[in-house]
Amino acid sequence: MKTHKELAIEFAKTWNNLDSSYIRDLLSQNFHYSSQWVFSDIENKNDFLEYLDCKFKAITNSGGILTAELGIYNNKYCLVLTQDTKVTFLIETEDGKIISASS
């Protein structure tokens, strides 16, 4: 079972490679995503992966550059995403799965 840090690293790989395959098996089925840039919360794994794949395709098509680095927020690992601006991407884990993320 992966630790919180290991799961955060896998999520960083996803963003750095614009490839959701790194986390497909690591998200819980009832994964929850919220973001100030998304109109409504995403309430499950499949919808999030579809959203993420579309987002990655748009970034690739635009020639955009995005980087993800590990950070620490409230004594927990998080991601710091940089694409024009920096965004903190918080990750919650439970029993070796990623159960939620927010930005």
N, CA, C and O of each residue as an XYZ file, in Angstrom:
412
protein
N       0.842     -1.173      0.000
C       0.000      0.000      0.000
C       0.890      1.241      0.000
O       1.829      1.347      0.790
N       0.584      2.168     -0.890
C       1.385      3.389     -1.011
C       1.069      4.363      0.121
O      -0.063      4.457      0.595
N       2.104      5.080      0.536
C       1.953      6.116      1.562
C       1.392      7.388      0.927
O       1.310      7.507     -0.295
N       1.011      8.328      1.781
C       0.526      9.625      1.298
C       1.580     10.280      0.399
O       1.250     10.800     -0.667
N       2.824     10.255      0.822
C       3.899     10.861      0.023
C       4.024     10.172     -1.330
O       4.142     10.844     -2.355
N       4.001      8.851     -1.348
C       4.114      8.119     -2.612
C       2.950      8.430     -3.546
O       3.138      8.547     -4.757
N       1.756      8.562     -2.990
C       0.590      8.911     -3.808
C       0.723     10.328     -4.358
O       0.362     10.580     -5.508
N       1.235     11.251     -3.553
C       1.463     12.621     -4.023
C       2.494     12.630     -5.154
O       2.347     13.379     -6.119
N       3.523     11.811     -5.041
C       4.534     11.718     -6.100
C       3.907     11.202     -7.391
O       4.207     11.716     -8.469
N       3.049     10.202     -7.298
C       2.372      9.676     -8.489
C       1.478     10.747     -9.125
O       1.391     10.850    -10.348
N       0.821     11.534     -8.283
C      -0.015     12.624     -8.817
C       0.861     13.656     -9.511
O       0.471     14.194    -10.547
N       2.027     13.939     -8.965
C       2.959     14.877     -9.614
C       3.405     14.333    -10.971
O       3.506     15.089    -11.938
N       3.672     13.037    -11.049
C       4.055     12.418    -12.322
C       2.944     12.592    -13.350
O       3.207     12.851    -14.524
N       1.709     12.450    -12.903
C       0.559     12.633    -13.793
C       0.590     14.012    -14.436
O       0.457     14.141    -15.653
N       0.767     15.038    -13.615
C       0.789     16.414    -14.127
C       2.036     16.693    -14.954
O       1.948     17.331    -16.003
N       3.187     16.229    -14.502
C       4.428     16.506    -15.220
C       4.494     15.822    -16.578
O       5.176     16.302    -17.483
N       3.794     14.709    -16.724
C       3.771     13.974    -17.994
C       2.479     14.165    -18.766
O       2.332     13.632    -19.866
N       1.530     14.926    -18.201
C       0.211     15.123    -18.807
C      -0.391     13.779    -19.205
O      -0.838     13.581    -20.334
N      -0.386     12.862    -18.236
C      -0.795     11.478    -18.491
C      -1.482     10.919    -17.241
O      -0.832     10.699    -16.219
N      -2.773     10.695    -17.323
C      -3.542     10.242    -16.161
C      -3.284      8.780    -15.795
O      -3.761      8.317    -14.759
N      -2.543      8.050    -16.619
C      -2.330      6.627    -16.326
C      -1.583      6.397    -15.006
O      -1.705      5.329    -14.407
N      -0.825      7.377    -14.558
C      -0.089      7.236    -13.299
C      -1.017      7.073    -12.095
O      -0.640      6.447    -11.104
N      -2.231      7.634    -12.175
C      -3.130      7.598    -11.015
C      -4.415      6.805    -11.236
O      -5.219      6.680    -10.313
N      -4.622      6.277    -12.410
C      -5.882      5.570    -12.718
C      -6.239      4.529    -11.668
O      -7.394      4.444    -11.252
N      -5.274      3.746    -11.238
C      -5.536      2.692    -10.260
C      -5.388      3.174     -8.818
O      -5.607      2.406     -7.882
N      -5.020      4.429     -8.637
C      -4.775      4.953     -7.293
C      -5.902      5.833     -6.763
O      -5.898      6.211     -5.591
N      -6.867      6.160     -7.624
C      -8.005      6.973     -7.200
C      -9.106      6.072     -6.648
O      -9.382      5.007     -7.202
N      -9.726      6.500     -5.567
C     -10.882      5.763     -5.067
C     -12.052      5.971     -6.033
O     -12.102      6.974     -6.746
N     -12.983      5.030     -6.053
C     -14.135      5.133     -6.955
C     -14.958      6.390     -6.682
O     -15.499      6.991     -7.610
N     -15.053      6.789     -5.416
C     -15.841      7.974     -5.063
C     -14.946      9.207     -4.884
O     -15.227     10.077     -4.059
N     -13.871      9.265     -5.666
C     -12.948     10.388     -5.650
C     -13.713     11.699     -5.806
O     -14.679     11.777     -6.565
N     -13.276     12.723     -5.086
C     -13.938     14.030     -5.117
C     -12.912     15.107     -5.467
O     -11.836     15.165     -4.873
N     -13.255     15.959     -6.437
C     -12.367     17.047     -6.841
C     -13.118     18.367     -6.793
O     -14.240     18.482     -7.286
N     -12.484     19.349     -6.197
C     -13.045     20.699     -6.201
C     -11.945     21.685     -6.553
O     -10.783     21.507     -6.187
N     -12.337     22.723     -7.269
C     -11.383     23.737     -7.694
C     -12.113     25.045     -7.913
O     -13.273     25.066     -8.325
N     -11.425     26.123     -7.636
C     -12.020     27.430     -7.889
C     -12.141     27.701     -9.392
O     -12.831     28.637     -9.795
N     -11.470     26.885    -10.230
C     -11.522     27.070    -11.677
C     -12.499     26.116    -12.362
O     -12.634     26.143    -13.585
N     -13.171     25.286    -11.593
C     -14.141     24.351    -12.153
C     -15.513     24.732    -11.618
O     -15.677     24.950    -10.418
N     -16.491     24.814    -12.498
C     -17.819     25.312    -12.138
C     -18.477     24.520    -11.011
O     -19.055     25.106    -10.096
N     -18.394     23.197    -11.073
C     -18.979     22.378    -10.008
C     -18.019     21.246     -9.658
O     -17.187     20.846    -10.473
N     -18.145     20.743     -8.451
C     -17.276     19.670     -7.989
C     -17.468     18.420     -8.843
O     -18.543     18.183     -9.393
N     -16.417     17.639     -8.939
C     -16.460     16.366     -9.640
C     -16.534     15.287     -8.566
O     -15.715     15.264     -7.647
N     -17.502     14.405     -8.679
C     -17.851     13.494     -7.591
C     -17.424     12.042     -7.757
O     -17.754     11.214     -6.908
N     -16.694     11.703     -8.828
C     -16.274     10.308     -8.960
C     -15.024     10.184     -9.827
O     -14.662     11.105    -10.559
N     -14.392      9.060     -9.730
C     -13.132      8.773    -10.406
C     -13.245      8.928    -11.926
O     -12.430      9.620    -12.535
N     -14.231      8.302    -12.532
C     -14.339      8.316    -13.989
C     -14.531      9.718    -14.546
O     -13.911     10.080    -15.546
N     -15.386     10.507    -13.905
C     -15.596     11.878    -14.370
C     -14.330     12.710    -14.205
O     -14.023     13.542    -15.060
N     -13.592     12.498    -13.118
C     -12.352     13.243    -12.919
C     -11.322     12.865    -13.981
O     -10.659     13.741    -14.536
N     -11.182     11.576    -14.266
C     -10.206     11.159    -15.272
C     -10.569     11.719    -16.650
O      -9.686     12.111    -17.413
N     -11.847     11.755    -16.964
C     -12.287     12.342    -18.234
C     -11.945     13.837    -18.269
O     -11.423     14.336    -19.265
N     -12.243     14.545    -17.171
C     -11.906     15.969    -17.061
C     -10.397     16.174    -17.224
O      -9.956     17.047    -17.971
N      -9.617     15.358    -16.514
C      -8.166     15.499    -16.521
C      -7.594     15.232    -17.910
O      -6.721     15.971    -18.366
N      -8.066     14.200    -18.583
C      -7.583     13.900    -19.925
C      -7.892     15.038    -20.891
O      -7.065     15.371    -21.740
N      -9.070     15.635    -20.768
C      -9.421     16.787    -21.622
C      -8.523     17.986    -21.300
O      -8.073     18.690    -22.203
N      -8.271     18.208    -20.027
C      -7.399     19.310    -19.604
C      -5.989     19.103    -20.148
O      -5.378     20.040    -20.662
N      -5.471     17.886    -20.037
C      -4.124     17.603    -20.532
C      -4.043     17.778    -22.045
O      -3.045     18.278    -22.563
N      -5.085     17.370    -22.748
C      -5.112     17.532    -24.205
C      -5.089     19.013    -24.573
O      -4.392     19.415    -25.505
N      -5.849     19.819    -23.844
C      -5.875     21.263    -24.108
C      -4.507     21.898    -23.843
O      -4.055     22.749    -24.608
N      -3.856     21.482    -22.762
C      -2.524     22.011    -22.450
C      -1.540     21.626    -23.553
O      -0.756     22.456    -24.012
N      -1.587     20.368    -23.973
C      -0.692     19.890    -25.036
C      -0.943     20.653    -26.328
O       0.003     21.101    -26.977
N      -2.217     20.808    -26.711
C      -2.562     21.494    -27.956
C      -2.176     22.962    -27.949
O      -1.887     23.535    -28.999
N      -2.168     23.575    -26.771
C      -1.825     24.998    -26.676
C      -0.317     25.224    -26.593
O       0.160     26.355    -26.683
N       0.430     24.120    -26.420
C       1.874     24.267    -26.253
C       2.246     24.767    -24.874
O       3.375     25.202    -24.644
N       1.290     24.704    -23.953
C       1.531     25.177    -22.591
C       2.519     24.296    -21.843
O       2.709     23.122    -22.163
N       3.127     24.887    -20.860
C       4.075     24.167    -20.016
C       3.542     24.174    -18.595
O       3.187     25.222    -18.056
N       3.488     23.013    -18.003
C       3.007     22.862    -16.638
C       4.014     22.016    -15.870
O       4.526     21.024    -16.390
N       4.293     22.408    -14.644
C       5.164     21.600    -13.791
C       4.489     21.377    -12.450
O       3.727     22.213    -11.964
N       4.790     20.233    -11.868
C       4.268     19.892    -10.543
C       5.451     19.524     -9.659
O       6.316     18.737    -10.044
N       5.468     20.110     -8.470
C       6.508     19.814     -7.494
C       5.839     19.446     -6.182
O       4.729     19.896     -5.898
N       6.504     18.636     -5.388
C       5.987     18.319     -4.060
C       6.178     19.516     -3.152
O       7.203     20.197     -3.184
N       5.173     19.749     -2.351
C       5.244     20.777     -1.330
C       4.699     20.219     -0.032
O       4.298     19.057      0.037
N       4.688     21.044      0.989
C       4.117     20.666      2.285
C       3.120     21.751      2.677
O       3.427     22.943      2.627
N       1.926     21.321      3.067
C       0.902     22.244      3.555
C       0.257     21.594      4.768
O      -0.230     20.467      4.677
N       0.247     22.280      5.893
C      -0.302     21.723      7.139
C       0.282     20.344      7.451
O      -0.440     19.422      7.830
N       1.589     20.223      7.287
C       2.322     18.987      7.581
C       1.924     17.803      6.712
O       2.160     16.659      7.101
N       1.327     18.043      5.545
C       0.974     16.979      4.606
C       1.543     17.334      3.242
O       1.655     18.507      2.886
N       1.901     16.307      2.489
C       2.406     16.551      1.142
C       1.282     17.044      0.243
O       0.139     16.599      0.342
N       1.634     17.964     -0.627
C       0.703     18.497     -1.611
C       1.497     18.708     -2.893
O       2.691     18.414     -2.946
N       0.840     19.210     -3.911
C       1.521     19.575     -5.144
C       1.489     21.080     -5.294
O       0.525     21.739     -4.906
N       2.536     21.603     -5.851
C       2.559     23.002     -6.266
C       2.624     22.960     -7.787
O       3.649     22.603     -8.367
N       1.512     23.331     -8.427
C       1.416     23.330     -9.883
C       1.755     24.716    -10.398
O       1.287     25.721     -9.862
N       2.566     24.762    -11.433
C       2.926     26.035    -12.042
C       2.592     25.993    -13.520
O       3.114     25.173    -14.276
N       1.713     26.893    -13.910
C       1.381     27.134    -15.317
C       0.967     28.597    -15.373
O      -0.204     28.915    -15.164
N       1.877     29.461    -15.644
C       1.706     30.913    -15.575
C       1.669     31.404    -14.129
O       2.353     32.372    -13.798
N       0.890     30.761    -13.263
C       0.857     31.098    -11.838
C       1.054     29.818    -11.036
O       0.993     28.717    -11.582
N       1.288     29.970     -9.753
C       1.445     28.807     -8.872
C       0.121     28.527     -8.174
O      -0.573     29.443     -7.733
N      -0.212     27.249     -8.083
C      -1.438     26.804     -7.433
C      -1.086     25.658     -6.495
O      -0.333     24.758     -6.866
N      -1.625     25.688     -5.288
C      -1.448     24.580     -4.361
C      -2.560     23.574     -4.605
O      -3.738     23.929     -4.639
N      -2.178     22.335     -4.772
C      -3.098     21.243     -5.083
C      -3.057     20.286     -3.899
O      -2.097     19.533     -3.739
N      -4.095     20.315     -3.073
C      -4.145     19.504     -1.863
C      -4.701     18.123     -2.180
O      -5.624     17.976     -2.980
N      -4.120     17.112     -1.535
C      -4.501     15.725     -1.792
C      -4.826     15.047     -0.466
O      -4.071     15.154      0.501
N      -5.954     14.352     -0.433
C      -6.326     13.544      0.734
C      -6.252     12.079      0.339
O      -6.696     11.690     -0.742
N      -5.689     11.275      1.224
C      -5.553      9.850      0.942
C      -6.109      9.032      2.103
O      -6.218      9.499      3.237
N      -6.453      7.796      1.771
C      -6.969      6.876      2.787
C      -6.761      5.449      2.282
O      -7.126      5.126      1.152
N      -6.180      4.610      3.112
C      -5.980      3.198      2.778
C      -5.293      2.992      1.426
O      -5.681      2.113      0.657
N      -4.277      3.802      1.143
C      -3.509      3.631     -0.079
C      -4.177      4.134     -1.340
O      -3.717      3.824     -2.439
N      -5.246      4.903     -1.216
C      -5.942      5.476     -2.378
C      -6.052      6.992     -2.201
O      -6.060      7.503     -1.081
N      -6.134      7.686     -3.314
C      -6.381      9.128     -3.312
C      -7.898      9.313     -3.288
O      -8.596      8.900     -4.214
N      -8.396      9.934     -2.227
C      -9.847     10.066     -2.091
C     -10.360     11.453     -2.516
O     -11.533     11.607     -2.858
N      -9.477     12.450     -2.492
C      -9.916     13.774     -2.933
C      -8.723     14.646     -3.274
O      -7.590     14.388     -2.868
N      -9.018     15.681     -4.030
C      -8.022     16.692     -4.366
C      -8.757     18.016     -4.525
O      -9.915     18.061     -4.939
N      -8.064     19.076     -4.191
C      -8.649     20.408     -4.347
C      -7.565     21.410     -4.683
O      -6.405     21.265     -4.297
N      -7.978     22.423     -5.408
C      -7.055     23.494     -5.766
C      -7.764     24.834     -5.709
O      -7.153     25.868     -5.979
